[in-house]
Amino acid sequence: MKRKINFSVVFLVLLAVFLLLLGNTVIEYSAKNKTFTEVSKIDKNRVGLVLGTSKRRANGQINRYFKYRIKATVDLYNAGKIDFILVSGDNSNAFYDEPTDFKNELIKNGIPEHKIFLDFAGFRTLDSVVRAKHIFGQDRITIISQKFHNERAIFIAQRQGIDAIGYNAKDVSIKGGVKTQIREYFARTKALIDVVFAVKPKFMGPPIVIK
């Protein structure tokens, strides 16, 4: 009996490792040659989709993922590589509002308010990408986040029939972002499973025209 239990544990561990590696490999392959780090080398798209994150860390310090995504978005807009900005993030309660935090910071950096659209139901990457098409009507987008995040978003976008490329915001150092990097492996496996089972966003809603 004990040997059977040990075998089951080993099998489950190996299966988990296989799924983690499979998710990572599939997503990296899907996004190959579709992410860019230089503004001059990326094609223009009408809309840039900024993937939300919290403005501040638990200790009150500025979240560098947030800071670097703001800069990447401003750089793209100022270079004429996007005309409109769709910020998609979590606004699950009155005290946590990622889209508005991004909007306020973008305006401070010179982006006209009428060029910014907010998606308050981007609770996770799948929701943000799917809603970009089905709510905001975008079949071609430039996704703006760190490279690891862009790759996963592009994988999801492709399965939704969206022609997506990614502009990579500056990443956080390994020391500063180790928890996020570890979490990403599990998020990639979850993205693969979500696609297989055609998981839908938490909320949809009426269409919103970006113009």
PyMOL commands that set and color helices and strands:
alter all, ss='L'
color gray80, all
select helices_A, chain A and resi 2-30+39-41+64-78+98-108+113-115+125-134+147-159+174-196
alter helices_A, ss='H'
color red, helices_A
select strands_A, chain A and resi 35-36+47-51+84-88+116-119+140-146+163-169
alter strands_A, ss='S'
color yellow, strands_A
deselect
rebuild
show_as cartoon
